[in-house]
Amino acid sequence: MSRVGKIPVIIPDKVKVDVKGHTVSVEGPKGKVSKTFAPVVSITLADQKVTIAPKDDSRFSRAMFGTVRSVIAGMVKGASEGFVKDLEIQGVGFKANLKGKVLDLALGYSHAILFDIPEGIKITVVDQTKVKVEGADKQLVGKVTAEIRSYYPPEPYKGKGVRIVGERVRRKEGKTVA
């Protein structure tokens, strides 16, 4: 049995949770998140607590037991507080601009990279080099951040590129003239 899965998810006052079968919808001040889970766990909502229990004693059911609880806890946290990832752009002439629902990235290529911002994500650009990705869905915030970073990952020689704040890039020494 999962130790994490046994702990009930406590719902704050400002968050509304709705459980219909295997679909859990969470709505709060920061947004709305909905996910459907495998039918190997039972999800019950009672007096501002969500409890999860495995339906049978199968290996998959026991594995999903703690995972489902952790995902629901993340949904509640996202709807009440939200999730934030910060990106930093380094390099001469590298910059980002926000044009409505499109993020315009100039990353040293011959063309601008236009990234369409998905629904439920809020992006803010500060100083043209700092990008903040915010949203209620933890998985979507991480996906958007990874996709923006993938356009020009930090390279080890000069350190140019798009990096997540706090990410360490091991620098390499370049060629030396003998």
N, C-alpha and C positions, 0 to 999 in steps of 0.2 A: 504494500500500500504506500502511496505517496504521502509524505509528510506535508508537502506544500498543498496537495489536493484536499486534505482534510480541513484546512483552515477556510472558514467561510469568507466570502468577499463582502465587506461592509460598504454599504452605499451611503454617500453623503446626502445631506438634505436637498441640495440644489441639483441633484442628478436623478433622472427618472429611468428605470430599467424595466424592459418588457421582455418576458420569456414566452415564446410560442413554439412548443415542440423542441426542436434543436436549434432554433434561431434566437439569438439574443440581440436586442436593440437597446442601446444606451444613448440617452440624450441629456445634454448638460449645457452650461453657459459657453463652452468652447466649441461645441459642435455635436454632430450626431454620428454614431458608429454602429454598424450592424454586421454580424457575422453568423454563418451557419456552421455548426459543428457536426462531426461524425455521430451517428446514432448509437455509439458504444458507451456513452455516458448519459446519466440523467441529470438535468439541470432544474433546480427548484428555487423559487423566489418566495421568501417568507419574512415578514417584519424587517424590512430594510437590510436583508442579508441574502446573498446568492450562495447556495450550497451545491456542490458537485459530488456525484457518487458514480462509481463504475457500475454498468448494468449487469455484467457477468464477471467471471474470473479469468477471462482470456488475457493473453499477454498484451494485445493491442489496447484493450479496454483499460488495463492498469497503466499503460504508457500514456494514454491520452488523458487520463484522470487529472494529473497535475498540470499538464500542458493547457488544458481547457480552463482550469482555474486561473492560471497565470495570464492567459490571453484575456479573460473576462476582467481581471484586476487591472490590466493595462487599458482596456476599453473604458473602464470607470475613471481611471486616472486621466486619460486623454480627454474625456468629455468634461471633466471638472477643471483640470489644470492645463491640459494641452501638452504637446511635445515640441521641442525646439532643437534644431541642429544648425550650427553655424559653420559657414564655409569661408575660406580666405583665398583670394586670388593673388598670386605672386608672379611677377614677370613684367618686363618693360612693355608698356602698351597693352597689357592685359587688363580688361575691365568688364563690368557688367552694368546694364541699364535695364530698367523696367519700363515696358511700353504696354500698358493695359494688362491683359492676361498673358503676355509673352515676355520671357526673359531673354534679352539680347546679350549674347556673350561674344566679346572680341578676345580670342585666345591665340593670336599669332598666326592664324590660318589666313588664306586668301579670301575667305568669306566669313560673314558673321554667322554665329550659331544661334538659331531661334528656338527656344524651348517653350512649348505651350504648357502653362501651369494647369495641372489637373484640378478638378472641383474638390473643395475641402482643404486645399493647401493655400497658405498665405506666404508670399515671399516679399521680403523687404531688402533693399540694397542701400548700404551706407558707404560713403566715400568711393563708390564704384569698385571697391575691392573686397568688401565684406557683404556676404549674402546670408540672410537669416531665413530658414525654412521652418514654418510653423504649421501645426495641424492637430486634429484630434485623434487621427488614426496613426499609431506608432509605425505600423508596417509601411504605410503610404509615405510618411515623412522620411523614413529611411530609404525607401526606393527612389524618391525624387532626389534626395541628397546624393545617393550613389550614382544616379544617372547624370546629374550635373558634373560630378567629380570625374566621371568616365570620359568626358569630352577632352580633358587634358589632365591626366593624373600627374602628381608631382614627380619630376624626374630627378634622379640622384646626383647629377653633375652640377647643375646650377640651382636646383631647387625650384625651378619655375613650375607653375601649374596650379590646379585647383585642389586645395587640401581642406580636410575637416579640421576645425580648430582643435588643437591638442594632439593632432596626429604627428608622429615623429617620422621624418624621412631620413634614412641613413644616407649620408653624403659620400660620394666616391671621389677619389682623386683622379684627375684627368691624365692624359698621356704626358709624359715628360720627354723633353728633347735631350738626347744622349750626347 
